[in-house]
Amino acid sequence: MKYLKLVVVVGSLLLTGCFAPSSYVVRNQYLLNVKTFASQLVKTHAHTVIINMAYVASPFNQLSFIYRVSDSQYLTDYYHNFATPLSQQFDALFLNYAHALGNFDPITIYNELNNADYKLQPTITHFYADYRDRKHPQAVVALNCKLFKYEKKREAVMDKTFIARIPLQTKDTESLLLAWNSGLQNVMTDALREVIRVLK
């Protein structure tokens, strides 16, 4: 009988705990929304460039938003993060921009064509909200592009980093996302213009 009472008491406590009100913290997920170009007629250019999958440097290769609060300190935002990894969102955007802006035929590494003239490796080296100056926060995006030419051997013909610092209009998530979108658009455009210059 004592055992039965103990079971009833423990069961009551467990049920009370399960149905008691609890504080649930909502985690918000976002996607980039960079302006893209409409599909265009496929043209044949003098050069073919394989575009590797993007690499994202640490600590920016996580889903959580990153905030820089001092020269050496970065914080992650538990409540705001990307729904999919930054690299996956970037790959499709960069290929879209390469088709629209490039004077070359961009192909992905999954393409069966193996006789490309060049290979391009994009790397996102910085992607964060800069709050070191709390009165004037900025979205920072940096993209490094390495371009290799393939003839008898591989030769590096470009290794350059493109940086965008976009001021936040207000200190909120919507403004940060808009600034990141704008910064990403700027660095992709600048990088592809430099690739075009090198290929001429």
Summary of the structure (lengths in Angstrom):
residues: 200
radius of gyration: 23.9
end to end distance: 90.8
largest distance: 90.8
contacts: 555
relative contact order: 0.17
helix: 30%
strand: 34%
